[in-house]
Amino acid sequence: MPEISRFYGIVIKMYYNDHNPPHFHAEYGSSQMVVDIHTLAVIGGHLPPRAMGLVMEWAAQHQQHLQNAWQQARNMQSLDRIDPLP
């Protein structure tokens, strides 16, 4: 699964040609969660509260980039990196 961003120990990934709804995977240590790109709702798993807050802040800032990455993944194209939180 390609990594599209990394910040504060959190890794953001997206599978090629993954199932709907459009989503991304966030990993922090041994915890993982899946987030819907359009609604930013958690649709699976969980992260510790602080890590979850950072992921949600990042996702809100990069929602359009995430939608573009989803389309690239669906079309089996290489995925652009998305800037991390500062």
Secondary structure, DSSP 8 states (H G I E B T S, - for coil): --EEEEETTEEEE--TT--SS-EEEEEETTEEEEEETTT--EEEEE--HHHHHHHHHHHHHTHHHHHHHHHHHHTT----------
